[in-house]
Amino acid sequence: MSDQEQFLDVIDRDEAERRFRSALSVAPLGAERISLNEALGRVLATDVLARVDVPAFDRSNFDGFALRAVDTFGTSELAPKSVQLLAETLDAGTIPSAEIHFGEAVAISTGGMVPRGADAILMVEHSEVRDGRVLIRRAVTPGQGVSFAGTDIATGETVLRGGMVLTSRETGVLAALGETHVEVWRQPRVAIISTGNEIIAPGQPMRPAAVYDSNSQVLADAVRELGGTPRFWGIVRDDVAALRDMLHRALAESDLVLLSGGTSKGKGDLCYRVVAELSDPGIVAHGVALKPGKPLCLAVTGGKPVVILPGFPTSAIFTFHEFVAPVIRLLGGRQPESHETVNATLALKTNSEIGRTEYLLVGLVKTDEGLSAFPMGKGSGSVTTFSRADGFVTIPRHTEIIEAGEPVEVRLIGRDLEVADLIVIGSHCVGLDYLLSQLQQRGITSKLLNVGSSAGLTAAKRGECDIAGIHLLDPATGEYNRPFLTDSVELLPGYGRSQGILFRCGDARFEGRSLDDIVRLATSDPNCVMVNRNQGSGTRILIDRLLGGAKPSGYPVQPSNHNAVAAAIAQGRADWGLAIQSVARANNLGFIPYQEERYDFAIPQSRRNRPAVQEFCSLFADSQTQLRLEQLGFRIGLATGKFA
């Protein structure tokens, strides 16, 4: 085997699923009888037939008097009748001792057992007791105020049907029938194994080149959501013997095995090698024309699925939901999940790779014209992209470009589309993060899409967001933001912040140097590596102006926020970059000021009076909020006209 073989057979997504399913039996795993106290969320294996009537006796619906309805006919407030009141009182749980005859009544409480002879209940509000007699002021009809035995549930009636997922409503019905146990389908036992020398468990100290194991947690909880029982077997280093031993032990005790990482065929990718040893039939698909998810490996042995998911989080969870989740549902007796789709308009032009079906994760924003879909970006290695996306657009394998404004169909992630109270699109800022967190504490939810100042302002002009955070410099006037506005957008002055050069403290190439010195060094020394910013961001405009057309080493590396710039420098992947002073301070980096700028908020006129927008404006105007922003390193005064 070479150090890096290619996939033997990269196949279409539907063909991969067909091969996988044809090698499996997806019938429920068998029934088990469990206590009703443990039944919530489980799937009924058989129909439930009532063994008793509910109610089990004729029952009063309210406090009053049990009597014969005919004794009340013709009565009114002006012409009441009366009947003899028996001495007995029928409280709930009391068995009547006497039969009710014509001209008689007995006091009865809500839920009390209606005595023989009585066929109606006279409400206490419509009666009066005088000298041992009940004065009747309103007529009643036979059956009024009575729940007759078996009218809710009759003996022998099918109350619940097999295949239902038991919620609190169904468990309440079972309790009302007197059931203490119920037959349910056994939950699939799913083994989860993480692999790789770079993987460490949450809670351990971070070390260079290490990655916290997030896949095992998200997969375990996804299994629980699907009605399965996950078991995390641990993290296996790149050791073939150890991995082989754990895989076979997991197979012996589980119905399905998930491995995370090591699905490619490189020198260090051991999962594939170990799974390739399985038979009956073994690997049925390795390499699927998907993005994300190409390295997916599907295998079956002895009727049990063994799946190697890609190591990158977004790829792993996406392929899990596409290929594994439906199998877990069926093995647990659940029906296939229905997927809700909505129509939207793609907000930004998107390029796709020919030859692979791409799942483009998007955030949805409501506009006057309908839904607008914003690509989430960040790639398959992102931990947060899947969790923050509302859904995804399937781009066919032969489509290369989808233009902005084209209609798309979005498959929702989850059952319902929950629209946030406040939609914020534009440039990222830690000050904005603080403001949105404060709004969350006030009960106002928000969705933040960091797409850069230019794209944010465009979204505001199109009415696709409530607020756009922007810091765009007009080179002709030297003014921030206002020159780019139109009549459809108003500006809420935000705060001033300082942009400057970030570098590692102690680096003699930057300590005490001027901006001109740094630019000369960066443009002449290939070993002085920069980290850039994404096109369309206000910071990118400043960088290009600073460099004057030069493109030094590292220029093509373009992360989308200030924090990523700081991380690249702190970790030694780059030597310098441009970001705001508060981020430099938070990461213990050196800072050389370059440009004081305004970070303002563009608000569409059409959305200015929305309650969430007004709450945002009120929060920003609060003196305590402004004090906290100043403590974070922002200058409120610069946003109120003091900055030129």
N, C-alpha and C positions, 0 to 999 in steps of 0.2 A: 504494500500500500504506500503511495506517495505521501509526502508531507501534507499535501492539500489536494485531495481528489475533488472532482466536481460531482454534483448530484447525478445519479445514474439515470433518473427518469423524472424530470420535473413535469408534473401533469396538471391538468385543469382542476379547479376546485371541485366541481361537481363529480368528476371522475374519481377524485380522491375520496369523496364521501361515499360514492357508490361502492368502491372496493372495500372500504372500512365497514360499511353496514352489511355487505353481503357476507363478510366473514364472522359476523356477530349474531347472537340471539339477543334481541332487545325486549324479550318478554319479562314481566315482573319477576323478581327473584324469589318469590314465595311469601306466604302469609305468616303472620305471627299474631298471637293474642296478647294485648298489652292492657295495662290499667287505663281507665278513662283519664286519670290525672296526668298521664304521659301522652295523651292522644292528640293534643293540639299540634296542628301542622302536618299530621300524618295523613296517609292516603288510605281510604277504606278499601279493603280487599273484597268485601261482599256487600250485598244489599242488607240494610237493617230493617227488619219487620217488627212492628210494635207487638209486644206481648201483653200489654195492658191498654185500657182506654185512658185517654187524657182529655179532660179530667176523668178521674175514675168514678165520680159520682156527680149528681146534679148539684151545682154550686151557685151560691149567691154572688152576684157581681158587686153588691154594695150593702151598706147597713140599712136595715129596714124591717119589714114584716113579711113573713111567708104566709100566703093565703091562697084562696081560690079566686081567680080573676073575675069570675061571674059575680062575686060579692061586691065588686067595685063598680059595676056597670051603672051608668046614670048619675054618678056622683060628680060634684063640683065644689068649688069654694063656697058657693052660696047654698048648695044643697048637699051637704055631706051625709054619708052613711057611716054606720059603725058596726064592728064585729067584736066578738068576745076575745080577749087576750088571754092566752094560756100562760100558765106560770113559768114554763120552761124558757130558757134562753139558749139559742143555738150559736155558740161561739165556734170559730174555726177549730176543727179537730173533734168536735162533739158529735156523737151519733144520736140522732133524734129518737126519743122514746115514745112519741105519740103521733098518731095520724091526724091530719088536718081535715076537719069536716066543714060543711057549709056553715057560714056564720062564725068561723073561728080564724084566728091568726096567732103566729108565734114570732117573738123577736128573734132576729137572725143577724149575724155580723157578716162583713165581707169575707168570702171564702167559706162561709158556713155551709153545711150539708142541708139541702132542701128536703124537708120531711115528705113522706108519702101523703098524697092528697093535695098538697100545695102545687100550684102551677105558675106562680108569678111572685114577684117581690115588689112590695110597695115601699118606695123610698121614704126614709124617716122624715125628710124635708116636706113630704106631702101628706103628713099624718100628725095626729096628736093623741096622746093617751089620757083618757079621763075615766076615773072610777072603774078601772079594770077593763075598759073597752078601748079599741083603736078607732079613732075618728078618721075617716077616709075622705080626703079633699080632692083627690084626682083619680080617675079611672085608669086601670092598667089592663093590658091584653095578655092572654095566655102566653107564657114563655118569656114575658118581659122581666129583665133583671136576672135571668137564669142561664148559666152555662151548663148545658145538658151533658151527661156522661158520653164521651166518645166524639163530641162535636169537633174537638181540636185534632185528636188522633184516635183512630179506631183500632181495636185489636186486629192484627193481621195485615194492617196497612203498611205498604212500603214507605218508610219515612225518609231514609237516606239511601242513596244508590252507590254501588261500588265505583271507585274511581274518584269520588269527591275528596277534596282536600279539606280536612276538618278545621274549621275556624271556631271561635268562641260561640258562634250561633249554633253550630252543629253539636258541639259538646254539651251545650245547654239542653238541646233536644234529647240527647242520649241520657243525660241525667234525669230529665223529666220522665223518661221511660223506665227509670230505675236501673239502667245498665251500669255496671261497674267495670266491665272490660269490653274491648272491641277488637275485631279482626282487621288488621291493617297490613299493607305490603311492607316487607322488610326494606329498610333503607340501604342503598348501595354503600358498601364500605370502600372508600377511595384512599389509596396510599399516595402520599406526596413526598417526593424525594428531590432535594435541591443538590446540584452538583457544581463543582468548580473550586479551584484553589483560591479564587478571588472572593468567594462568598463568605460573609461572616454573619452571625446571628445578631439581630437587634439587641442592643444593650451592651455589646462588646465595644471596646474602644476602637474607633476608626483608625485604620493604618493605611499607608500609601498603597495605591492600586487596589484597594479592597472595595467591596460593594455590599451594602446591607441587603440581606435576603428579604425582599418585599414580596416576591412571587409566591412563596409558600403561604403567606398570610392571606393575600388576596384570593388565591386558589382555594384555600380551606374555607374561607367565608363564602365564596361563590358556590362551593359544594353544599354548604349548609343551606344557602338560599334555595338550592334546587332540591332539597329534601334528602341529601346524602349525608353520610357520616365520614368526615375526613380524619385522617391520622397522619400527622407529620412524622416521617421516619428520620429526619435529620439531614444534615449537610454532609455530603460525601466529597472528599478531596479527589483529585485526579489520580485515582488508584483503581485499576481494572478489577482486581480481585475483590476489593472492598465493595465496589459498586455491584459486581455480579452477585456477591453474597446477599447484599441488602435487597436487590431486585427480586431474587428468588424467594427470600423470606417474606417480602411484601406480597408477592403473588400468592403465596400459600395462605395468607390471612386476609386477602382483599378481593374485591370484585373488579377493581379497575386500578391501574397504577399510572400515576403522572410523574414524569421526570421533567425537570426544568433546567434547560441549558445543555450544551454538549450535543446538539442535534446535527450540527454541520459535520463535515468529514475531514476536518483539519487534524493536525497531529495531536492536539490536546483535547479533541472532542471525543470523549470516551463513551458517552451514552449510546451513541449510534453503534459502536463496536459491540457493546454488551447486548443490546437489543437485537442486533443482527444474528446473534447465536440462537435466538428463540425460533421455534418451529410451530407448525399446526395452526395457521400457516406461516406465522412470523410477520415480517414487515410486508405491508400491503401498499404503502405509499411513502415515499421519502423525497420531499421536494415538491411543493405545490406552487403553482403560478399565482401567488398572492403577494400583496404588499399592504400591510405588513404580514409576515408569516411564512415566507418561502421555505425556511429550513424545517418546517413541520414534518415529523415522522410518525406514522400511524402503523401500529402492529397489533396483532391478535395472537394469543397463544392459549390453547385449551379453552377457547370461548371467552377469554378475558381480554379486554382492551389494555394495551400498553401504549401510552402516547408520550413522545418526547416533544415538549413545547419549546419554542425558542426561548432563549434566556432573557432577551430584552423584555421589559414589563409590558409595554403596549402590545407587542407581538404575541406574548404569552397569553394575555387575557383575551385578546381578540380571537386567536385560534382556539382557545378553550371554549369560548361561547359559540363559535361556529361549528366545531366538530365534536366536542366532548359533552357540553351541557345537554344537548338533545338526548344523548345516550344515557346520561345519568337520570334524566327525567323519565325515560321509558323504563329503565331498570327498576325505578322506584314506583312504577305504576301510575305516573302522571301523564297527562295528555301533552302532546307537543305544544310548545309555547307559541302563541300567536304574536306576530310582530306588527306593531302599528307603524304606519308610514305617514308622512306628511309631505306636501308639496312646498317647495321653497325656491328662492332665487339665489344663485351662488354670488356672494359678495365680491370675491376676488378671483382674478384669473388663476387657474391651476394647471400645472403641467403634470402629466402622468407618464409612467414608463410603459412603452409598447411591449406587449407580450405577457403582462401580469395584470390580473384583476386587482384593482387598488380599492381599499376601504379608506375613504377620506373622512377623518373625524371632524365634525363641525359643531360650532356653537350656534344656536338659533336665536334670532332676535325678531320680535314682532314689529312690523312697520304698518303704515296705513295701507300699503298695497298687499300685505301678507307677511310671510316669513322670509327672512334673509339668512342665508347660511354662511358663516365665516369659518374658513379652514382653521383648524387648531394648530397645525404644524407640530414642531418639536421632535418628530420622528419616533421610531419604534422603541428607542431606549428611554423615552420619557416615562416617569412614574405617574405624573399627574394628568396627562392628556386624556386618557380614557375616563378618569373619574370626573373630569370637568366637562366633557363633551355631552351634548344633548343627543347626538345620533351620528350616523355616518352615511355618506354617499358612496354608492358602489360605482366605480369607474370601470367600464368594460376593458378587457385586455387589449383591444384594438383602438382605443381612444387615447390620443396623445395630449390634447388640450381641451379644457372647458373654459370658455370665456366668461368674464364677469357679466352678470346679468342673465345668464342662461338658466332656464328652469331645471331643477333637479328634484329627485325623490329622496327623502331622508328617512332612513329607518331609525326609529327612536331606540335609545338604550334605556331600558326600563319600560314600564307600562304607560306612564303618563308624562306629558311634557309640562314640567313645572316652570312657569315663567317667573323670572326674578322681578322684584319690585323696581329695581334700578339697573339699567344696562349702561355699562361704561366701556368705551372702546377708545384706544389710542395709545399713548406712550406710557410706559411703566414708570412709577415713582413710589418710593417707600412712604412718602407723605400721603399719597393717595391710598396706599394699603392701610395706613392708620385710619384715615377717614372712613373707609368702607368697613373696617372692623368696628368702629364706633357706631356706625349705622346698624350693623348686625345686632349689637347689644340693645339697640332701640327697636328691634323687631323688623327691620327693613332689610330684605335680602338683596344681594347684588350679583351681577355677573360681570366679570372683568375680562376683556379680550385685549391682550397686549399686541397690537398690530403696528405700532409706530404712530407718530404724530400726523403724518400726511394721510394715512389710511383712516385714522380716527376722525380727522376733520372732514374727510370725504363722507364718512358714515354719518356724521352730524348734519352735514348739508343735505344728505338724502333722507334724514329723519329716521335713521336706523338705530340710533342710540339716544339715551337721555343726556349723557355727558361724554365729552371727549377730552382727555387730558393731552395738552399739546404744548410744545416749546419750539416753535418754528421761527427761525431768524430770517428776516428779509434783508438780503445783502445790500439792496439799493438804499434802504432807509436806516438800517441798523436797528430796526424796531422788531420786537417779538409779537407774533401772533395776530395782532389787529389787521395788518395789511392783507391777511389771507382770508378774512371773514367776508361773508355775503349778508344780504338782508335777512336771510332765513336763519341766521345763527347769531346769538349774542354771546358776549364774553363775560364770564364771571372771573374777575381778577383773582389769581391764586396766590403764589408766593415766589420769592426769588430764591434761586439756588446757584451754587457755584460749581461750574464744570471745570475740570482740570486734569492734568496728567497724573495717573496712578502708577506707582512703582513700589517695589519691595524696599522697605526701610534698610538703609545701609548700602544700597547699590550706588557706588561711586559715580556711575555714569549719569545719575540723575540728581543725587543730593547736591543742593546748592546751585544747580545749573539753571540757566534761563531757558525760556521756551525756544528761542532761536538756536541755542546750543543743542537742545534735545532734538529738534527737527533735523539739524545738520547730521547729528550722530545717527538718527534713525534712518535717514535716507542714504547714508554712506556705509553703514556697518551691517552686513547681512546677518550677523549674530545678535543684533539688537532687534528682538522680535516684538511686534505689536499685536494687539487684539483689537479688531475693528468693531463697528456696530452695523446693524442691518440698514439697508437702503430704505429711505422713507422716514427714518427717525431723525429727530432734531439734532441728536448728538452726531449722527453721521454727517450732517451738513457742516457742523463745526469742525469735525475731523478733516473733511476734504478741504475746507478753507484753510486750516492750519497747515496741511501738507502741501497746498498749492499745486496739486496735480500729481505729486509723487506717490508712489505705491510701494512703501518699504516692506521688508520681510514681515509676513503675517497679515498683510492687508486683506487677503481674501477671506480670512476667518471672521465671520460676522454674526455673533450672538445677538439676541434680541432684547437684552436688558442690561442694566448697570451691574447687577449682581453677578452675572456670568462673566463680565469683563474683570471684575475684582477677583473672582475665583480663578480665572486663567492666570492672572498675575501672581496671586498668593501661592498657587500650586507649581509655579515655575514653568508653565506651558507657554507663557508670554512674559515679556519684560516690562511692557508699558501699554497703556490704553487710556481712553478718555471716559470719565464717568463723574458722577456728582460727589461732592465732598462727604456727604453723610455715609455713602457706601464705603469710601476710603477709610473713614473713621471706624466703621463697624468691622472692617477686615484688617485693621492695624496696618494699613498701607500708607506709604508716603504720598503727599499731594502737593502739586504745583498748580496754583490757580491759572486759569486761562480765560474764562468768560463767565461773567455774571449773566444769568438768563432768567426769564420768566417762565414759570410753569403755570399755565392758566387752564380754565375749563370752558370749552365751547359747548353751548347748550342750544339745541334747536328751538326756535320760537314756538313751534307747534307742541313742544313738550315742557315748556317753561312752567306751566301751572300744574303739572302732575304732582300729587302729594309727595312722592319719593324725592323728586327734584327739589321741591321746596324744603323738605327736611334736610337734604344735603346742604343747601344754601344756608339754612338756619344753623346747622352744625358748624359749618366753616366760619360763620360770623361769631360764634361763641368765643368768649375771651379765653376760657380754659383750653379750648381746642387750639387756638392760635398760640397760646403759651407752650403747649406740648409740641406743636410743629416747630417752634423756634428752638426748643430743646433738642429736637432731632436735627437741627442744623439748617433750617429754612428761615427765610427772612420775609415776614409778612409785610413789612413796610415797603419793600421793593415792589410789591404788587399793588400798591395804592397810589402810585404816581411818583414816588421818590426815586425810582430807577429810570435812568435815561438811556 
